[in-house]
């Protein structure tokens, strides 16, 4: 803005210039505690001025905008204080549940939660929980097997009762190769992509500062019986590189740089060549080709090929059974997107709503319903906070106050929204602390479910639904709308 002194030297200031000068002075005083104008300057801009009726009318219009802005700032501050107090009260409730490190459906001691109905609580839980389709299919199949085959599978993979990864890889190879030892081009590329996706995760690279391509690789992973580290060591050996005790990833990285290629291309080329020369046929033979009995944990009673074929046959039965449940409308399968370390992944799930409404006597449905009952306190607390504290609505209201202030800022050519920025920052910090408490509560819930040994099928929780996201659109409180209407009437801001 032009120098205030220079402006006041002019005798023909417009009504707008007079009000704008006063606004600039008030904001300077707000920030520094000192006026830029003397008392005589202020007098000459206000009481010491005699204008025509149209000029006075225009002057009063701008003064009314300033007055409204001042009132809105006070109301916004009071609104902030009330909102923060409400969050703090609810934080105490959260802290109590978290500190007890347990869940209890006995809510008699929490009478303030009674205004959340059981029906609403259950509805919210089932909408935000689910079972992973592939994992549920896997566990269901495993539980249908004879005891002897289960024991043999556990010798092959200690986590097979709950994890589908090992057997899914074996089934994938069986279906890619079929009865042949030579792969089609499409199937070969599918295997290459599957192995690479198992050993490389972009999210691991994203969490590191100044990360390189090698930072996305996970050395501890395996595909079927093939460890990632052994694949990298084969690249080093086949390329006649010096290894010693140096990090294998660094060696492969340098090799890729020397050849002007990416690590991905180097690795995929190696897998391709290895598949042509006997990978999964002569070396690292999958279960369906193995007549062996030995494992790292002891000998199986049946050879690996027989175990696999029994598994595969039972898996096909399970798939038909699940398909009928889906076709009959008893269950619903859908694709959801999940964010993991900044990487979006698609996941096939059985919806919680369909699981809870299904009346069939099925193991995974019964497990799901029992876990829903366990999670009712979590849902009650979240819905109570959402209903009584309204964090997102209040945050949206403060943002709307700021938006209105920015419009007046445009009129008077100075930023009048800084204090609103402070209000929003302060409230956002309270929401972050609230979400931190909710996350801790979800950890208690998850731990409780996983420790419950009677549950063979542990449900998944959409944890993001049990926190407050300030980026979600929400209508502001009516107080902000009233100010918008007043500003529009006196200034035609819109």
C-alpha positions as CSV (number, residue, x, y, z in Angstrom):
1,X,0.0,0.0,0.0
2,X,1.1,3.6,-0.6
3,X,2.5,5.5,2.3
4,X,-0.3,6.5,4.7
5,X,1.2,9.9,5.2
6,X,1.2,10.6,1.4
7,X,-2.4,9.5,1.2
8,X,-3.4,11.9,4.0
9,X,-1.8,14.8,2.2
10,X,-4.4,14.6,-0.4
11,X,-7.6,16.5,0.4
12,X,-9.7,14.6,-2.1
13,X,-9.7,11.2,-0.6
14,X,-12.6,9.0,-1.7
15,X,-14.8,7.4,0.9
16,X,-13.3,4.0,0.0
17,X,-9.7,5.3,0.5
18,X,-10.6,6.7,3.9
19,X,-12.0,3.4,5.1
20,X,-9.1,1.4,3.5
21,X,-6.6,3.6,5.3
22,X,-8.3,2.9,8.6
23,X,-8.4,-0.8,8.0
24,X,-4.6,-0.8,7.2
25,X,-4.0,1.1,10.4
26,X,-6.1,-1.3,12.5
27,X,-4.3,-4.4,11.1
28,X,-0.9,-2.8,11.8
29,X,-1.9,-2.1,15.4
30,X,-3.2,-5.7,15.7
31,X,0.2,-7.0,14.7
32,X,2.6,-4.5,16.3
33,X,0.5,-2.9,19.0
34,X,1.2,0.5,17.5
35,X,-0.9,2.8,15.3
36,X,0.5,4.0,12.0
37,X,-1.9,7.0,12.3
38,X,-1.9,9.7,14.8
39,X,-5.1,10.7,16.7
40,X,-5.4,13.7,14.4
41,X,-5.1,11.6,11.3
42,X,-7.8,9.3,12.5
43,X,-10.0,12.3,13.3
44,X,-9.5,13.8,9.9
45,X,-10.5,10.5,8.3
46,X,-13.6,10.1,10.3
47,X,-15.3,12.9,12.3
48,X,-13.3,15.6,10.7
49,X,-14.6,14.8,7.3
50,X,-17.7,16.3,5.7
51,X,-18.9,14.6,2.5
52,X,-21.9,14.7,0.3
53,X,-24.8,12.4,0.9
54,X,-23.7,9.9,-1.8
55,X,-20.1,10.0,-0.3
56,X,-21.4,9.4,3.2
57,X,-23.6,6.6,2.0
58,X,-20.6,4.9,0.3
59,X,-18.4,5.5,3.4
60,X,-21.0,3.9,5.6
61,X,-21.2,0.9,3.3
62,X,-17.5,0.2,3.7
63,X,-17.6,0.9,7.4
64,X,-20.4,-1.7,7.7
65,X,-18.1,-4.3,6.0
66,X,-15.4,-3.5,8.4
67,X,-17.8,-3.8,11.3
68,X,-19.1,-7.1,10.1
69,X,-15.5,-8.4,9.7
70,X,-14.7,-7.4,13.3
71,X,-17.8,-9.1,14.6
72,X,-17.0,-12.2,12.6
73,X,-13.5,-12.3,13.9
74,X,-14.8,-12.3,17.5
75,X,-17.5,-14.9,16.7
76,X,-14.9,-17.1,15.0
77,X,-12.6,-16.9,18.0
78,X,-15.4,-17.9,20.4
79,X,-16.5,-20.7,17.9
80,X,-12.9,-22.0,18.0
81,X,-12.8,-22.0,21.8
82,X,-16.1,-23.9,22.1
83,X,-15.0,-26.4,19.5
84,X,-11.6,-27.0,21.1
85,X,-13.2,-27.5,24.6
86,X,-15.6,-30.0,23.1
87,X,-12.7,-32.0,21.6
88,X,-10.8,-31.9,24.8
89,X,-13.7,-33.4,26.7
90,X,-14.0,-36.2,24.2
91,X,-10.2,-36.8,24.4
92,X,-10.6,-37.6,28.1
93,X,-13.1,-40.4,27.1
94,X,-10.7,-41.7,24.6
95,X,-7.8,-41.7,27.0
96,X,-9.9,-43.7,29.5
97,X,-10.6,-46.4,27.0
98,X,-7.1,-46.5,25.7
99,X,-5.5,-46.6,29.1
100,X,-7.6,-49.6,30.1
101,X,-6.2,-51.4,27.0
102,X,-9.3,-53.5,26.7
103,X,-12.8,-53.4,25.1
104,X,-15.9,-54.0,27.0
105,X,-19.5,-54.1,25.8
106,X,-20.7,-53.1,29.3
107,X,-21.3,-49.4,28.7
108,X,-23.5,-48.9,31.8
109,X,-20.8,-46.7,33.3
110,X,-20.8,-44.5,30.3
111,X,-24.3,-43.1,30.3
112,X,-23.3,-40.2,27.9
113,X,-23.0,-42.9,25.2
114,X,-26.6,-43.9,25.5
115,X,-27.7,-41.5,22.8
116,X,-25.9,-43.6,20.2
117,X,-28.3,-46.6,19.4
118,X,-27.0,-50.1,19.1
119,X,-28.5,-50.2,15.6
120,X,-26.6,-47.1,14.5
121,X,-23.4,-48.4,16.0
122,X,-23.6,-51.8,14.3
123,X,-24.6,-50.2,11.0
124,X,-21.5,-48.0,11.1
125,X,-19.2,-51.0,12.0
126,X,-20.5,-53.3,9.2
127,X,-20.2,-50.5,6.6
128,X,-16.5,-50.0,7.6
129,X,-15.3,-53.6,8.1
130,X,-14.9,-56.5,5.7
131,X,-13.2,-59.8,5.1
132,X,-10.5,-60.2,2.4
133,X,-11.9,-62.4,-0.3
134,X,-8.7,-64.4,-1.1
135,X,-7.7,-64.8,2.5
136,X,-11.2,-66.0,3.5
137,X,-11.3,-68.4,0.6
138,X,-7.9,-69.7,1.6
139,X,-8.8,-70.3,5.3
140,X,-12.1,-71.8,4.4
141,X,-10.3,-74.3,2.1
142,X,-7.7,-75.1,4.7
143,X,-10.3,-75.9,7.3
144,X,-12.0,-78.4,5.0
145,X,-8.8,-80.5,4.6
146,X,-8.1,-83.8,6.4
147,X,-6.0,-83.4,9.5
148,X,-3.0,-85.2,8.0
149,X,-2.9,-82.8,5.0
150,X,-3.2,-79.8,7.3
151,X,-0.2,-81.0,9.3
152,X,1.8,-81.6,6.1
153,X,1.0,-78.1,4.9
154,X,2.1,-76.6,8.2
155,X,5.4,-78.3,7.8
156,X,5.8,-76.7,4.4
157,X,4.7,-73.3,5.6
158,X,4.2,-72.5,9.3
159,X,1.8,-69.6,8.5
160,X,-0.4,-71.5,6.0
161,X,-3.4,-71.7,8.4
162,X,-3.9,-67.9,8.1
163,X,-1.7,-66.7,5.2
164,X,-2.5,-67.5,1.5
165,X,0.7,-66.3,0.0
166,X,2.7,-69.5,-0.3
167,X,0.0,-71.7,-1.7
168,X,-1.3,-68.9,-3.9
169,X,2.2,-68.8,-5.5
170,X,2.1,-72.6,-6.0
171,X,-1.3,-72.5,-7.6
172,X,-0.2,-69.6,-9.8
173,X,2.8,-71.6,-11.1
174,X,0.6,-74.7,-11.7
175,X,-1.9,-72.7,-13.7
176,X,0.8,-70.8,-15.6
177,X,2.7,-73.9,-16.6
178,X,-0.2,-76.3,-16.9
179,X,1.1,-79.8,-17.9
180,X,3.9,-78.2,-20.0
181,X,7.4,-77.3,-19.2
182,X,7.5,-74.5,-21.7
183,X,5.6,-71.3,-21.1
184,X,3.6,-69.2,-23.5
185,X,4.8,-65.6,-23.9
186,X,1.8,-64.2,-21.9
187,X,2.3,-66.6,-19.1
188,X,6.0,-66.1,-19.0
189,X,5.5,-62.3,-18.6
190,X,2.8,-62.9,-16.0
191,X,5.3,-64.9,-13.9
192,X,8.0,-62.2,-14.3
193,X,5.6,-59.5,-13.2
194,X,4.4,-61.5,-10.2
195,X,8.0,-62.2,-9.0
196,X,9.0,-58.6,-9.5
197,X,5.9,-57.2,-7.7
198,X,6.7,-59.5,-4.7
199,X,10.3,-58.2,-4.4
200,X,9.7,-54.5,-5.1
201,X,7.3,-52.1,-3.3
202,X,7.2,-48.5,-4.3
203,X,5.9,-47.5,-0.9
204,X,9.2,-48.5,0.7
205,X,11.1,-46.2,-1.5
206,X,8.7,-43.3,-0.9
207,X,9.3,-43.2,2.8
208,X,13.0,-42.6,2.4
209,X,14.4,-39.2,1.7
210,X,16.3,-38.8,-1.6
211,X,15.5,-42.5,-2.3
212,X,17.0,-44.4,-5.2
213,X,15.5,-47.2,-7.2
214,X,17.2,-49.8,-5.0
215,X,15.3,-48.5,-1.9
216,X,12.1,-50.0,-3.2
217,X,13.4,-53.6,-3.0
218,X,12.6,-56.0,-0.1
219,X,15.4,-58.6,0.4
220,X,13.4,-60.7,2.9
221,X,10.6,-61.6,0.5
222,X,10.1,-64.9,-1.4
223,X,8.1,-66.0,-4.4
224,X,7.1,-69.7,-3.9
225,X,10.5,-71.3,-2.9
226,X,12.6,-68.6,-4.6
227,X,14.1,-66.0,-2.2
228,X,14.6,-62.5,-3.5
229,X,18.2,-62.4,-2.3
230,X,19.1,-65.5,-4.2
231,X,17.7,-64.0,-7.4
232,X,19.9,-60.9,-6.9
233,X,23.0,-63.1,-6.2
234,X,22.4,-65.0,-9.4
235,X,22.5,-61.7,-11.3
236,X,25.8,-61.0,-9.7
237,X,27.2,-64.5,-10.5
238,X,25.9,-64.6,-14.1
239,X,27.3,-61.1,-14.8
240,X,30.7,-62.0,-13.2
241,X,30.5,-59.1,-10.7
242,X,32.6,-58.7,-7.6
243,X,30.5,-59.4,-4.6
244,X,32.4,-59.9,-1.3
245,X,30.3,-58.9,1.6
246,X,28.9,-55.8,-0.1
247,X,25.2,-55.2,-0.2
248,X,23.8,-57.2,-3.1
249,X,21.4,-54.4,-4.0
250,X,24.2,-51.9,-4.3
251,X,26.1,-54.3,-6.6
252,X,23.1,-54.8,-8.8
253,X,22.4,-51.0,-8.8
254,X,26.0,-50.3,-9.9
255,X,25.7,-53.0,-12.6
256,X,22.5,-51.4,-13.9
257,X,24.1,-47.9,-14.0
258,X,27.1,-49.3,-15.9
259,X,24.8,-50.8,-18.5
260,X,22.6,-47.7,-18.7
261,X,19.6,-49.7,-17.6
262,X,17.2,-49.7,-14.7
263,X,17.4,-52.3,-12.0
264,X,13.9,-53.4,-12.9
265,X,14.9,-54.2,-16.5
266,X,18.1,-56.0,-15.3
267,X,16.1,-58.1,-12.9
268,X,13.3,-58.9,-15.3
269,X,15.8,-59.9,-18.0
270,X,17.4,-62.3,-15.5
271,X,14.1,-63.9,-14.5
272,X,13.2,-64.3,-18.2
273,X,16.5,-66.0,-19.1
274,X,16.3,-68.2,-16.0
275,X,12.8,-69.3,-16.9
276,X,14.1,-70.4,-20.3
277,X,16.9,-72.4,-18.7
278,X,14.8,-74.3,-16.1
279,X,13.5,-72.0,-13.3
280,X,10.5,-73.7,-11.6
281,X,11.2,-76.9,-13.7
282,X,14.7,-78.0,-12.8
283,X,15.4,-75.5,-10.1
284,X,13.1,-74.4,-7.3
285,X,10.6,-76.9,-8.4
286,X,7.0,-76.1,-7.3
287,X,5.0,-78.4,-5.2
288,X,3.1,-80.0,-8.1
289,X,6.4,-81.3,-9.5
290,X,8.0,-82.5,-6.3
291,X,8.0,-86.1,-5.1
292,X,9.9,-85.1,-2.0
293,X,8.9,-85.4,1.6
294,X,11.5,-83.2,3.2
295,X,11.0,-79.7,4.5
296,X,12.9,-77.3,6.8
297,X,10.7,-78.4,9.6
298,X,10.7,-82.2,9.1
299,X,9.3,-84.8,6.7
300,X,5.7,-84.7,5.5
301,X,3.7,-87.9,5.5
302,X,2.6,-87.4,1.9
303,X,4.9,-86.2,-1.0
304,X,4.6,-82.5,-2.0
305,X,2.8,-83.2,-5.3
306,X,0.1,-85.2,-3.6
307,X,-0.4,-82.6,-0.9
308,X,-0.7,-79.9,-3.6
309,X,-3.2,-81.8,-5.7
310,X,-5.4,-82.4,-2.7
311,X,-5.2,-78.7,-1.8
312,X,-6.0,-77.7,-5.4
313,X,-9.0,-79.9,-5.7
314,X,-10.4,-78.6,-2.4
315,X,-9.7,-75.0,-3.5
316,X,-11.8,-75.5,-6.7
317,X,-14.7,-76.8,-4.5
318,X,-14.4,-73.7,-2.3
319,X,-14.4,-71.4,-5.3
320,X,-17.7,-73.0,-6.5
321,X,-19.2,-72.7,-3.1
322,X,-18.3,-69.0,-2.8
323,X,-19.5,-68.3,-6.3
324,X,-22.9,-69.7,-5.4
325,X,-23.1,-67.6,-2.3
326,X,-22.3,-64.5,-4.4
327,X,-24.6,-65.5,-7.3
328,X,-27.5,-66.1,-4.8
329,X,-27.0,-62.6,-3.4
330,X,-26.2,-63.9,0.1
331,X,-22.7,-62.3,-0.1
332,X,-21.4,-59.3,-1.9
333,X,-17.9,-59.0,-3.4
334,X,-16.4,-55.7,-4.4
335,X,-13.1,-54.0,-5.1
336,X,-11.9,-51.4,-2.8
337,X,-8.8,-49.2,-2.9
338,X,-6.4,-49.1,0.0
339,X,-3.5,-46.7,0.6
340,X,-0.3,-48.3,1.9
341,X,2.6,-45.9,2.4
342,X,1.4,-43.6,-0.4
343,X,0.7,-46.5,-2.9
344,X,-2.9,-47.3,-3.9
345,X,-3.7,-50.9,-4.1
346,X,-6.9,-52.7,-5.2
347,X,-8.3,-55.4,-2.9
348,X,-11.2,-57.8,-3.4
349,X,-13.3,-58.0,-0.3
350,X,-16.6,-59.5,1.0
351,X,-18.6,-56.5,2.3
352,X,-19.4,-56.3,6.0
353,X,-23.0,-55.4,5.2
354,X,-23.6,-58.7,3.3
355,X,-21.8,-60.7,5.9
356,X,-23.8,-59.4,8.8
357,X,-27.2,-59.8,7.0
358,X,-26.4,-63.4,5.8
359,X,-28.3,-65.9,7.9
360,X,-26.4,-69.0,6.7
361,X,-24.5,-71.0,9.3
362,X,-21.0,-70.6,7.9
363,X,-17.8,-70.4,10.0
364,X,-16.5,-67.2,8.6
365,X,-19.9,-65.4,8.9
366,X,-20.3,-66.5,12.5
367,X,-16.7,-65.3,13.2
368,X,-17.4,-61.9,11.6
369,X,-20.6,-61.4,13.6
370,X,-18.9,-62.2,16.9
371,X,-16.2,-59.6,16.1
372,X,-18.8,-57.0,15.3
373,X,-20.2,-57.4,18.8
374,X,-16.7,-56.9,20.2
375,X,-16.3,-53.6,18.3
376,X,-19.5,-51.9,19.4
377,X,-17.7,-49.8,22.0
378,X,-15.3,-48.4,19.4
379,X,-18.2,-47.5,17.1
380,X,-20.1,-45.9,20.0
381,X,-17.2,-43.7,20.9
382,X,-16.5,-42.6,17.4
383,X,-20.2,-41.8,16.6
384,X,-20.5,-39.9,19.9
385,X,-17.6,-37.7,19.1
386,X,-18.8,-37.2,15.5
387,X,-22.3,-36.3,16.8
388,X,-21.4,-34.0,19.7
389,X,-18.0,-32.5,18.7
390,X,-18.5,-32.4,14.9
391,X,-14.8,-31.9,14.2
392,X,-15.1,-31.7,10.4
393,X,-18.1,-29.5,10.4
394,X,-16.4,-27.1,12.8
395,X,-13.2,-27.2,10.8
396,X,-15.2,-26.4,7.7
397,X,-16.9,-23.5,9.5
398,X,-13.5,-21.9,10.4
399,X,-12.4,-22.3,6.8
400,X,-15.6,-20.5,5.7
401,X,-14.9,-17.7,8.0
402,X,-11.4,-17.4,6.4
403,X,-12.9,-17.5,2.9
404,X,-15.2,-14.6,3.8
405,X,-12.3,-12.7,5.3
406,X,-10.3,-13.1,2.1
407,X,-13.0,-11.5,0.1
408,X,-12.9,-8.4,2.4
409,X,-9.1,-8.6,2.1
410,X,-9.5,-8.2,-1.7
411,X,-11.6,-5.2,-1.2
412,X,-9.2,-3.3,1.1
413,X,-6.0,-4.6,-0.6
414,X,-4.6,-6.2,2.6
415,X,-4.6,-9.7,4.1
416,X,-7.2,-9.8,6.8
417,X,-7.2,-13.6,7.1
418,X,-4.0,-14.2,9.1
419,X,-5.8,-14.6,12.4
420,X,-8.2,-17.1,10.8
421,X,-5.2,-19.0,9.6
422,X,-4.1,-19.2,13.2
423,X,-7.6,-20.4,14.3
424,X,-7.6,-23.1,11.7
425,X,-4.1,-24.3,12.5
426,X,-4.9,-24.4,16.2
427,X,-8.0,-26.5,15.6
428,X,-6.3,-28.8,13.1
429,X,-3.8,-29.6,15.7
430,X,-6.6,-30.6,18.1
431,X,-8.1,-32.9,15.4
432,X,-4.7,-34.5,14.9
433,X,-4.4,-35.2,18.6
434,X,-7.9,-36.6,18.6
435,X,-7.1,-38.9,15.6
436,X,-4.0,-40.0,17.4
437,X,-6.2,-41.1,20.3
438,X,-8.6,-42.8,17.9
439,X,-5.7,-44.6,16.2
440,X,-4.5,-45.9,19.6
441,X,-8.0,-47.1,20.3
442,X,-8.1,-48.9,17.0
443,X,-4.8,-50.6,17.9
444,X,-6.4,-51.8,21.1
445,X,-9.3,-53.2,19.0
446,X,-7.1,-54.9,16.5
447,X,-4.9,-56.4,19.2
448,X,-8.0,-57.7,21.0
449,X,-9.3,-59.4,17.8
450,X,-6.0,-61.0,16.9
451,X,-5.4,-62.3,20.4
452,X,-8.8,-64.0,20.4
453,X,-7.8,-67.5,19.3
454,X,-11.3,-68.6,18.7
455,X,-11.5,-66.4,15.6
456,X,-10.1,-68.1,12.5
457,X,-11.3,-65.3,10.2
458,X,-10.2,-61.9,11.5
459,X,-12.0,-59.0,10.0
460,X,-10.4,-56.0,8.5
461,X,-11.2,-52.5,9.6
462,X,-11.3,-49.4,7.4
463,X,-9.3,-47.5,9.9
464,X,-9.5,-44.3,8.0
465,X,-13.2,-44.3,8.6
466,X,-12.6,-44.2,12.4
467,X,-10.7,-40.9,12.2
468,X,-11.5,-37.3,11.1
469,X,-10.2,-36.1,7.7
470,X,-10.1,-32.3,7.3
471,X,-9.9,-32.7,3.5
472,X,-13.4,-34.1,3.3
473,X,-16.1,-31.7,2.2
474,X,-18.7,-30.7,4.8
475,X,-21.3,-28.0,5.0
476,X,-20.3,-25.3,7.6
477,X,-22.3,-24.3,10.6
478,X,-25.2,-21.9,10.1
479,X,-23.3,-19.1,11.8
480,X,-20.9,-18.9,8.8
481,X,-23.8,-18.9,6.4
482,X,-25.4,-16.0,8.2
483,X,-22.3,-13.9,7.9
484,X,-22.1,-14.8,4.2
485,X,-25.6,-13.5,3.7
486,X,-24.8,-10.3,5.6
487,X,-21.7,-9.6,3.6
488,X,-23.6,-10.2,0.4
489,X,-26.3,-7.7,1.4
490,X,-23.9,-4.9,2.3
491,X,-21.1,-5.4,-0.2
492,X,-22.4,-7.6,-3.0
493,X,-19.3,-9.8,-2.5
494,X,-20.8,-12.5,-4.6
